[in-house]
Amino acid sequence: MKVHLFGATSSPSCAAFCLCTVAKDFGAEFEPVVASTVERSFYVDDLLASVSDAENAKILINGLGSICLKLGSTKRNGHLIVLMFCSICHRMNCPIHVGRTVSVIGVQWNVCEDQFCFLVKPPMKPCMCRGLLSTANFLFDPLGFVAPVVLKARCIHHSLCQQEIEWNEPMPERELRKWEMWLASLSQLQHVAIPRCLGLSSCGDMQRCQFHYFADVSITAYGVVCFLHSVDNKNNIVCSFIMSKSHLAPLDEVSVSSLELMAAVLAIKLEMMVKYSGPILRSFF
């Protein structure tokens, strides 16, 4: 079989299998970072990778172009590779020619500042339960950058479910006021910027890197956040946001102790996800 139908249910799995197979079969012909990037940095047919300097970027770009030719891919991934290289060039004061903000796997990336950001223009939906969910899900936030903001909308929906409000039934006055305030607050997200780079390359070599996990609960929700705590040889300390997860409390009333156990389980699951995706570092809870 030389080709595969694009858009089928099995396409993402087939694409991942082909990429891993190419990395395994031809990875020895290239630098180790090339095969590692193919195995770990692709999402279906999109690639987002990062290196510390321009020289390593050139090696990676050339290697990725060559190894993708083994797969027969010549079109799809060049754009993001160029963006990766442009970001590095900016930090090294090299001229770049690329749009200020681009979408990378659904997340907005300010290439010039090398930061993740949010450009929020929520769709106009009816003030009903279905409209609330549609608008809340419009905020694509896989890493939980603005989880507290999204959680407020989910709490309103939680309240509507407790009151057994129907799908197409107008919201009660109390929830409607909360909903309107939440919509008005979304414009403030344009001021949120999360640095993409987690390293301390400008401060010297790393002395210690650790993952720190914090979990907390309330009567309505519980959540976990992970930070990378880094210390270099000059004792400069940087705490970088990695990701967060949050869940609503069950509709049936449960004790705070039970919610604390749920938060602890969520913290362990988040640790497994972070360690699978990145370097194996010591974790603290």
N, C-alpha and C positions, 0 to 999 in steps of 0.2 A: 504494500500500500504506500503510494508516494504522496498523496494529498489527503486532507481531512476537511470535512464540511465545517465552515466557520459559522458559529451561532447555534450549534446544537447544544443540548444539555451537557453532553460529555466533553465539549470543546475545552473548557478550562483544565480538566484533568488530563486530557490528551496533550495539551500544550505543555503543562508542567512535566509530564512524563518524557516528552521529546527533549525538553531543555535539559533535564537531569541526565538523560541518556547521552546527549551530545557532550555534556560536561564530563561524564564518566569515560566515554570512549576517546575523546580528543583533548581532554584537559591537560594531559602530560605534554602536549606539544606547545603549551603556552605557559606564561607565568602562573603560579598558584592562585593569585588573586583573581585571575580571569575565570577559571573554573568555579571558584568559590562564589563569585558574583553571579554567575549564571545559575548556580544551584540555589542561592539564598535571596537574591535581590530582584527577581522577576515576579510580577503579579500578572498572571496570564500572559499577555503579550506586551506589557508595559514594564519598563526597567527604571529603577531609581537607585543609584549607587553614589557613594561618596568616598573620596580619598583625601589625603592630607596635603598634597602639593601637586603642582602642575606636571612634574615629571612622571609621577605615578599615574596621573590622569591620562597622559598620552599613552602610557603602556596599556592601561585598562581599555581605553577607547580603541586602540589598534587591535588589541586582543579580542575584544567583544565583536568588532566588525568581522574579523577573520573566523572566529568560532561560529558566529551566526550564519556565515556562508556555508559552513558544514551542514547546517540545518536546512539551508535553502531560503533563509529569511534575509531579505535585502532592503525592506522598506520601513518597517514599523517603528523600530526603536531608536533610530538616529536622533530624533528630536530631543528626547530626554537625556541622551548621552551628551548632546551639545549643551543643554541647560546645566547639567552637572559640571561640565568643563567651564562654562561661563561663570558659574558661581565661584569656582576656584580662582579663576582669573581676576575676578573682582577683588577677592581678598589679597591678591598679590599685586594690586594696582595695575592690572592689565586692562586694556580697553575691551569692552563687551558691547555687543549689538543685539539685544534681545528685549522683548517686552518686559515691563516692570513686574507685572503679576501674571502668573500662569497657573493653570490647573494641573496638578500632579496627582493622578489616581483619585480625583474627586476633592482634593484638598488644595486650597489656594496657597501659592508659594510666591513670596516677593523675592525675586532673584537678586535684585540689586542689594537689598538689605539682608538677604539670606535668612528670611523669617517666614514662618507660617502665619497666615492672616485669614480674616473672614470678610467676605463681601456679601452681606445679607440683604436680599430682596425677597421677603416671603411672599408667596402667592396669596391673592385675596380669596379667602374661603368663607363659607357661611359660619355664623357663630353657633355651631352645633358640635356635637361630639365628634362626628366624622371630620368636620373642618378643623377642629383642634388637632386631631391626630395627624392629619395631612400636613398642616403647617409645622408642627413640632418635628416631624420626620424629614422636613425639608432641610433642616440643619444637619449636614453630613459631617459627623465628627467621630471618626473611628478611634482616635487616640484619647478622646475624652478631654480635649482642651477646654471646652466650655460645658462640661457635664453639669455644673451647678445651674446653668441657664436652662438647659434642656430639661433638667429635673423639675424645675418649677412648672413647666407645661405638663409634664407627666403627673405631677401632684394634683393639678387641676382636673385632669382626666380621671385620676384615682378617686377624687371626691365625687365626680359625676357618676362613676360606677357604683360607689357606695350608696348614692341616692337613687340608683336604678333609672337614670335618665336614658331614654331611648336614643338610638343612633341618629335619628333625624329630628329630635326634639330640641327646641331652643334651650340654651343654658339658663339656669336660674340667675337672678340679678347679682348675687354675691360672686359666683364663679365668672360671670361675664365681666365684672369690673376687674377681677384678677387677670382675666385673659387679655383685656384691653391694655392693662398696665404692662403685661409681659410683652405684647406686641410692640408697644412704644419703646420698651427698653432694648429691643434688638438692635437699634441703630448704634448703640454704644459698643457693639462687638467690633466695629471697624477700628476701634482703638486697641484691640487685643492683638498682640504680636508675640509669637513664641519662637525663640531662636532655634534654627534647625540643628546647628552644630552643638554637639555635646562635649567636645574635647577641650583640652587646655593647651592647645598647640602654641599659643602665644605666651604661655607662662612657664614653659619648661617641661621636662619629662614627668610622667606620672609617678607618684610615690604610692598612692593608694586609691582604689576605686571600689565603691560599694553601692549596692542597691538598698535603698531605705523605703520601707512600705509603711504607710499609715492607714489605719482603718478606723471608721467612726460610724455611729448610728444615731438615729433619732426615732421618734415614734412613727414617722412617715416614710423614712428611707434609710438606706445604709450605703456606704461607699468605701472605696480604697483608691489610694494614689501611690504611684511609685516615682521616686527621685533617684538620680544618679549623683552620689556624693563623691567628689573627686578632690584629691590633694596632690599638689605637685612637689618637686624637690625644694621649692622656695616657700613651702607652706601656704601657698595660695589655695583657697578653698572655693569650689564652685558647686552649687546644687542645681542640677538640670532636670526639668520635668520630662518624664518618660511617657507615662500614660496613666489613665484612671478609668475606673469602672464604678457605676452606681446602679442600684436597683431600688424599686419601691418596696415598702413593706407589704406583706400579704394583705389581701382584703379582710380576711379573718384576723381579728385582733390577736397579736402574740406579744409575749413579754419582751422587755428590752434585752434580757439575758439571751433569749433565743435569737434576737436580731444580731447580737454581738457574735454569736456562733456563726450565723450566716455571713457576717462581714469577715470573720476569720477564714472561712472556707473560700470566699471570694478573693481574699488576699493570696491564698495559696495558689488558686487558679491563675491569678494575674502573674505571680512569680513564675509559674511554669511557662506561661506565654512569653514573658520577657526573656527568660533564659533560653528558650528555644529560638528566639529571633535574634539574640545578640550574644555578646561574650558571656562566659560563665564567671560571674563574680559572686562574692560573698553577700548574702542577704541578711538584712536586719528588719525585725518587725516591731 
